[in-house]
Amino acid sequence: MVTNTKHSILDNRCKPIKTILVSQPRPEKSPYFELEQKYGIKIDFRKFIHVEPVSEKEFRKTRIRPDQFTAVILTSKNAIEHYFRMCEAMRIDVNPQMKYFCLTEAIANYLQKFIIYRKRKVFVGNRHPEDLERYFMKYKDNEKFILPVSNLGSEKVCQYLNKNKIAFQEAMMFRTVASDLSDLSDITYDVLVFFSPLGIQSLYENFSDFKQNNTRIAVYGTQTAKAVEDHGLIADIKAPVNNAPSMFMALKNYLEISNK
């Protein structure tokens, strides 16, 4: 429950906004642009994190060979790209009978850029590894699973696989790292928008002495909100919530009050 004291703090911080920095790449089309026009504000976009490949030489030290597996678990588009990149770098021909376990339909659709898509070899979930349970149970005794991951791993997927005694091999093929934001050192924004704890981590890796002061912070998701609070910061704008299922709506609702 939010206390009256907290309300007063947030009310005192609800001041007019002129500039917003969104910690994502600039999209070609976005509802954020509507906010710029309606409220006469400036919204910049900047990646706070980016992906770097693990080199073939470094990967070989793990003694993992992708061609020794008969099924691959794909948790993101990055996992797809770096799995096939590594196979190509190691001069491995991907088995045409390879089975693909994709956490979402978007991931499965992206897979079509790399293989001839056949439903009998591609299994699709809605978001969670539990969505693929009947397929995992069907094939767990006959297939060898590889899980391409970043340096951050894939905790939920690993927990599920271990819980269900599904043998698999994690294979770190890429890294998610903080981007260089040093050119922003003398620039201030009224609002910083974050979508993951990694964005907060990048902020402090670039600006270890960051002080929030009057800067409002917008967060998407409970883990991002927790990361903000863990650093002693105030999350002024949150999504998803009942009246703001998206960050766009959360910003719009806030601007209707702050910039009225």
C-alpha positions in Angstrom: 0.0 0.0 0.0 1.3 3.5 -0.8 1.3 5.8 2.2 0.2 9.4 2.3 3.9 10.4 2.7 4.8 8.6 -0.5 1.9 10.3 -2.3 3.2 13.7 -1.2 6.7 13.0 -2.4 5.4 11.9 -5.8 3.0 14.9 -6.0 5.9 17.3 -5.3 7.9 15.6 -8.1 5.1 15.9 -10.7 6.5 18.9 -12.5 6.3 19.9 -16.2 8.3 17.7 -18.6 10.2 19.0 -21.6 12.6 16.1 -22.4 12.4 12.3 -22.2 15.1 9.7 -22.8 13.9 6.2 -23.7 16.5 3.5 -23.2 15.7 1.7 -26.5 16.7 2.1 -30.1 14.7 4.8 -32.0 11.8 3.1 -33.9 10.6 4.1 -37.3 7.1 4.4 -36.0 6.0 4.8 -32.4 3.1 6.2 -30.4 5.7 8.2 -28.5 5.9 10.6 -31.4 2.3 11.5 -30.7 3.3 12.6 -27.3 6.0 14.9 -28.8 3.4 16.6 -31.0 0.6 16.8 -28.4 2.7 18.1 -25.5 5.5 19.9 -27.4 8.2 17.8 -25.8 11.4 16.2 -27.1 11.8 12.4 -26.8 15.2 10.9 -27.5 16.0 7.2 -27.9 19.3 5.5 -26.9 20.2 1.9 -26.3 21.6 1.4 -22.8 22.6 -2.2 -23.5 23.7 -4.1 -26.5 24.7 -7.6 -27.5 28.2 -8.7 -28.4 29.1 -12.1 -29.9 31.2 -14.7 -28.2 34.1 -15.5 -30.6 34.4 -18.9 -32.1 37.8 -19.2 -30.5 36.4 -18.5 -27.1 33.4 -20.8 -27.6 35.6 -23.7 -28.6 37.2 -23.6 -25.2 33.9 -24.8 -23.7 34.3 -28.0 -25.8 30.6 -27.8 -26.8 29.8 -28.7 -30.3 26.4 -27.8 -31.6 26.3 -30.7 -34.0 26.3 -33.2 -31.0 22.8 -32.1 -30.2 19.5 -33.0 -31.8 17.3 -30.3 -30.4 17.7 -26.6 -29.6 15.8 -24.4 -27.2 15.4 -20.8 -28.4 14.5 -18.1 -26.0 15.0 -15.0 -28.1 15.9 -13.7 -31.6 19.4 -13.1 -30.4 19.7 -16.8 -29.4 18.7 -17.7 -33.0 21.1 -15.4 -34.6 24.1 -16.4 -32.5 23.3 -20.1 -32.6 23.4 -20.1 -36.4 26.4 -17.7 -36.5 28.4 -20.1 -34.3 27.5 -23.1 -36.4 28.7 -21.2 -39.5 31.9 -20.1 -37.8 32.6 -23.7 -36.7 31.7 -24.9 -40.2 28.9 -27.0 -38.9 26.0 -28.0 -41.1 22.9 -27.8 -39.0 21.1 -31.2 -39.1 17.9 -30.9 -41.3 16.2 -33.1 -38.7 17.0 -30.7 -35.8 14.1 -30.0 -33.6 13.4 -26.4 -32.5 11.7 -25.5 -29.2 10.7 -21.8 -29.4 9.3 -20.0 -26.4 7.1 -17.7 -28.5 5.5 -17.4 -31.9 7.6 -14.4 -32.7 10.8 -16.4 -32.1 9.5 -19.2 -34.2 8.6 -16.8 -37.1 12.1 -15.3 -36.9 13.5 -18.8 -37.2 12.2 -18.9 -40.8 15.1 -16.6 -41.8 17.5 -19.5 -41.1 15.7 -22.7 -41.9 13.0 -24.2 -44.1 10.1 -24.0 -41.7 8.3 -27.3 -41.0 5.8 -27.5 -38.2 6.8 -31.1 -37.4 10.2 -29.8 -36.3 9.2 -26.5 -34.7 7.4 -26.4 -31.4 6.0 -23.1 -30.2 5.0 -21.8 -26.8 3.2 -18.7 -25.6 6.0 -17.3 -23.4 6.9 -19.8 -20.7 8.8 -23.2 -21.0 5.7 -24.8 -19.4 3.8 -24.1 -22.6 6.1 -26.6 -24.3 5.7 -29.3 -21.7 4.0 -31.9 -23.7 6.7 -31.7 -26.4 9.5 -31.8 -23.8 7.9 -34.8 -22.2 7.5 -36.5 -25.6 11.1 -36.0 -26.7 13.2 -35.7 -23.5 14.4 -39.3 -23.5 15.4 -39.4 -27.2 16.8 -35.9 -27.9 19.9 -34.0 -26.8 19.0 -30.4 -26.0 21.2 -27.4 -26.3 20.2 -24.0 -24.9 22.0 -21.0 -26.5 22.2 -18.2 -23.9 24.0 -14.9 -23.1 26.2 -14.2 -20.1 23.0 -13.7 -18.2 21.8 -17.2 -18.7 18.2 -18.2 -18.8 17.2 -18.9 -15.2 13.5 -19.7 -15.6 14.1 -22.1 -18.5 17.0 -23.8 -16.7 14.9 -24.2 -13.5 12.1 -25.8 -15.5 14.3 -28.2 -17.3 16.1 -29.3 -14.2 12.8 -29.7 -12.3 11.5 -32.0 -15.0 14.9 -33.8 -15.3 15.4 -32.8 -18.9 19.0 -33.2 -19.8 20.4 -30.1 -21.6 23.6 -28.1 -22.1 23.8 -24.3 -21.7 25.9 -22.7 -24.4 27.0 -19.1 -23.9 27.2 -17.7 -27.5 26.7 -13.9 -26.8 26.9 -11.3 -24.1 24.5 -8.5 -23.1 26.7 -5.6 -22.0 26.3 -1.9 -21.1 26.6 0.6 -24.0 28.9 3.5 -23.9 26.9 6.6 -22.8 29.7 8.9 -22.1 28.5 11.4 -24.6 25.5 12.0 -22.4 27.5 13.1 -19.4 26.6 16.8 -19.8 23.0 16.2 -20.9 20.1 16.0 -18.5 16.6 14.8 -19.1 13.4 15.3 -17.2 12.4 11.6 -17.6 14.5 8.5 -18.0 12.6 5.4 -19.3 13.8 1.9 -18.4 12.4 -1.5 -19.5 14.8 -3.9 -17.7 17.1 -4.0 -14.7 20.0 -4.1 -17.2 19.2 -0.6 -18.2 19.6 0.6 -14.6 22.9 -1.4 -14.3 24.1 0.4 -17.5 23.2 3.7 -16.1 25.4 3.2 -13.0 28.2 1.6 -15.0 28.4 4.8 -17.1 27.6 7.3 -14.4 28.6 5.8 -11.0 27.8 9.0 -9.2 24.3 9.4 -10.7 21.9 11.4 -8.5 18.2 11.4 -9.4 17.3 14.8 -8.0 14.4 16.1 -10.1 14.7 13.5 -12.8 11.6 11.4 -13.0 12.2 7.6 -13.7 9.7 5.5 -15.6 9.9 1.7 -15.3 8.3 -1.2 -17.1 7.8 -4.4 -15.1 8.2 -5.3 -11.5 11.9 -6.4 -11.8 12.8 -3.0 -13.3 11.0 -1.2 -10.5 12.8 -3.3 -7.9 16.2 -2.5 -9.5 15.3 1.2 -9.3 14.3 0.9 -5.6 17.4 -1.2 -4.8 19.5 1.8 -5.9 17.6 4.1 -3.7 15.8 5.8 -6.6 12.2 6.7 -7.0 10.1 5.1 -9.7 7.7 8.0 -10.5 6.0 6.3 -13.5 5.1 2.6 -13.6 3.7 0.2 -16.2 2.0 -2.1 -16.6 -0.8 -1.1 -14.2 -4.5 -1.1 -14.4 -4.9 2.3 -16.2 -1.6 2.0 -18.1 -0.9 -1.4 -19.7 1.9 0.1 -21.8 4.7 2.6 -21.2 3.1 4.9 -23.7 -0.1 5.0 -21.7 1.9 5.5 -18.4 3.8 8.5 -19.9 0.6 9.9 -21.4 -1.3 9.7 -18.1 1.6 11.4 -16.3 1.9 14.1 -19.0 -1.8 14.9 -18.7 -1.1 15.9 -15.1 2.4 17.3 -15.2 2.0 19.3 -18.4 -1.6 20.5 -18.1 
